[in-house]
């Protein structure tokens, strides 16, 4: 159901955290990262359905792809302090994303693609969760009420049609790590914008579910969600958002401590199964609890592994390595 715009976009987001970490003490590497960011932007990276008539360069038949790209642009703007990225995300959202929403008895939500069909899978969580998150971040950047309204509407659509029905912290069936993560982060962002406890409870519940349920884990480690490029990068989306909750002082203190232990356990397990300098065991496996023994390593799996290690480093640095 997904195209590989998510892969490159998520790798760019992961590199944003790396850039922040090394920009002061390793300016040469930071300059290299920044050059790659600029090339990605100028070449409309990972937008495999580019329309030459689109001034943003990032419109796409798939709404979720535009949301992933938009989140990447907003993150780049935050890290590089360059409004051209956020302004492009804003234009992409205003012109090509939110204009696709439609309303029926289930509420108002974004369709997966530009066909706007009414089949049961059209307005899915992998579109509306990152859509709500993108709208929330646009509100924080531009302080325009329409973005907050959109974020609440898209969040409510997901809540009413999935979260409320499932009831246990799943945001979809089957539960997938990346949608648990984006819905959790959209909820967390909305809490800090509105100060409504309801949103924080949503964030805590969906993040708690993905880190405790056997539906998402194998022996306490995030499970193998599949070998495709898209499937293997799902965990890369989730990890930064777990870290955000773990570091959020507004979140439940017991949950925060459990998340810290969970992240460290996953990172230690992955590290133990990376046989550095030996091919192919040097690569991240689809499941971090075992060594990679395949012939071709997935870029998505490597991005997930890198996201975990970068995320735990960010966590430990923020906590003073406690």
C-alpha positions, 0 to 999 in steps of 0.5 A: 500500500505504500510507495518508497517516498517514506524510505528516503524521507525517513532517512532524511529525518534520521539524518537531521538528528545526526546533524544536530548532534555533530554540527558543532564538533564536526563541521566538515561532516555537518557540511556534507550532511547539509549539502545532501539535504540541499540536493534532496530538496533541489532534486525533489528527492523520493518524489517518484511521481513528480509533476512538472507543473507543480511549483513545490516539486513534491506533489504526488498521487499518494497523499501519505507520501506527500505527508512524509515529505512534508514532515521531512521539509518541516524537520529540515527547516527546524534544524537548518533554520531555513524557512524555504523548507517549511514554506514549501511544506506549507504550500504542498499542504495547502495546495495538494494535501488538505484539498483532498479531504472529504466528509461523510458519516465517518467524519472528515479525513484524507484519502490515501490517494487522489482517486478519492474513492469511498472503499474501506481502505481509502482513508487509512491511518497511514495517511491521516496520522502523519497528516494530523502531525503535519498540520500540528507542526504547521500550526506551531510554525505559522500560528494559523488557526486553520492548521490547528483545526485540521490537526484536530479533525484528522486526529478525530477521524483516526480516533473515531474510526480506529482508536475508539473501536479497537480500544486497547492502544492500537491505532489500526489492525494489524498494529504497525509501528510507524502508524502507532508512532505518528499518531502518538506524536500527533497526539503529543504535539496537540497536547502541548498546543491545546493543553488538553489532557485527552491528547496526552492520554492518547499519546501515552496509550498508543506508545505504551501499546507498541512497546508492550504488546506481543503484537508488536514485539518478539521477546521484548524486541520490536518485531520483524514487520516484513522484508520490503523496503517500506516494511523494514523502515517502519521502525525508523519512523517510530523510534524518534517519537518514542524518544520524544515521549520518554523525554517529555516531562508531561508524560507519565513518569512510570511510562517514561522510565519504561520507555527508556529501558525499552529503547536501551534494551533494543539498542543493546540487542541490536548492537550485540547482533551487528558483527562489525567488519564481517559481511553480511553480518555487519548489516542490521537484520529485520529483527534486531534480536538476530544476526543478518544472514541474507544476501541483500540487505534492505536500506529500510532495515539499515535506516531503522537500525540507525534510527534506533542507535541515533535515538538512544544516543539522543536519549542518553545525551538528554538524560546525562547518560543516567 
